[in-house]
Structures are given as C-alpha cells and as structure tokens.
Amino acid sequence: MRWRLPYRAWLLIVLGVLLAVTAIRPPHVFDFVIEHSLTLAFVALMIVLDRTRPISNTSSTLLFLYMLLHLLGARYTYSEVPYDVWASNIFGTSISDAFNLQRNHYDRLVHFLFGVLMVYPTYEFLDRWIPEVQSGRRLIIAVLIIAFLSKLYELLECMYAIILSNTDAARYNGEQGDPYDAQKDMALALIGAVGSGIVIHFLYRRQCKDNAQPTAARQTSR
C-alpha cells in the first residue's frame, strides 16, 4: 500500500522543520519564546478547526505563507529583521536607502499581509460553520474578524508593555519611536483585509456567472 500524506500535513511538517531551524540561537531568546507561544496556540486552533470542518488547500497555503512571515519575524523580532543587509548583499544597496525609509518596516508589511492572506481562510471557516449565512455577509464578517484579531494583538502587546521591562517591551512591540505604531498596524491590516475581500467578492461573482452560463445554454438548447 502506498503511504501518502495529505497536502496540509506536508505543510505542517515543513512548518515544524522551519520552526526548529529558526530556533537555533535566536538573537533574542525571550522574545522568540513569547512570539511562538502565539504560534503554537494558533497552529493548535487551526488543527482542531480543520479536523472538524476541513478547509481547502488554497486556505491552507495562505495560512502557511503567513506563518512563514511570522517565523522570520519571530526569529529576529519584527523590528530587527535584517532585510537591508540582505538587499545590500544582493543588489548593492539597502531597501531603506533606495526608498528613503527611516525605520524597519517589516512589521508593517506583515500586518498588511495578515489582512490580505487571512481573509479567505476565515471566510472558508465561516462557510463551513455557518453556511446558512449569505456569501456576501460571510465575507464582511471575515473582514471584521481580521480587524478584531489585529486589534486584539495590539492589546496583547500593550499588556506585554505593562508587564515587561522598558527595553524588552520596546523590542517586542517594535514601535521604533512611533507613538501611533499600533494604530498604523491596525489600519494596514484593515486595508489589506478590505482589499482582499473585494478581490474575493469579484472572483466569486465571476465564478457564479461562469457556472450560470452552461446552465443557461442547456436550457436554451432544449
């Protein structure tokens, strides 16, 4: 008998291997542990939900891509991901110099992509759990859930800032001197979620239209 694992299982295995690799001598061990306490909780929740209401390979891939971004941010802390060093080694100039950036923007990128990547999996989970709700309303709920999760994460960061020392809190939160960092992060997540929701809406309408055309053609030919 041929032994075969489902696609989602392979994604989970790859994620586990990459997590182990990034755990080798991280620059800030304490931040690494805190970040991945959320990782383990998130992965456990996804496994439980998937076992009760399996999601598609598309949603699994989107979740996997987001987790890759998170692994990188957790490895270095989000505000210290050395993309400028990598860009300088490859292109001879840093991204910050090329675009005149004054801070490390990896955290902003991940907040935006959180909105972009997570809407469809959330929409699909809602489709599995509350199929009686109309598709457009499920999509709106999915966008609102992403906005809520983004705000919840910022509240968790605020709690960490109260508990941790000033140095640890500043490094974990990644504000980099911006007093409106949390608001900007939430806004980017919302923008990404709304943009992704609009794309999903039009793709869904196009799919419905394409599915309706063969039916109309069969009725006409009778």
Secondary structure as UniProt FT lines:
FT   HELIX           7..22
FT   HELIX           29..52
FT   HELIX           57..76
FT   HELIX           78..80
FT   HELIX           83..91
FT   HELIX           95..99
FT   HELIX           106..129
FT   TURN            131..132
FT   HELIX           135..163
FT   HELIX           166..173
FT   TURN            176..177
FT   TURN            179..180
FT   HELIX           181..221
//
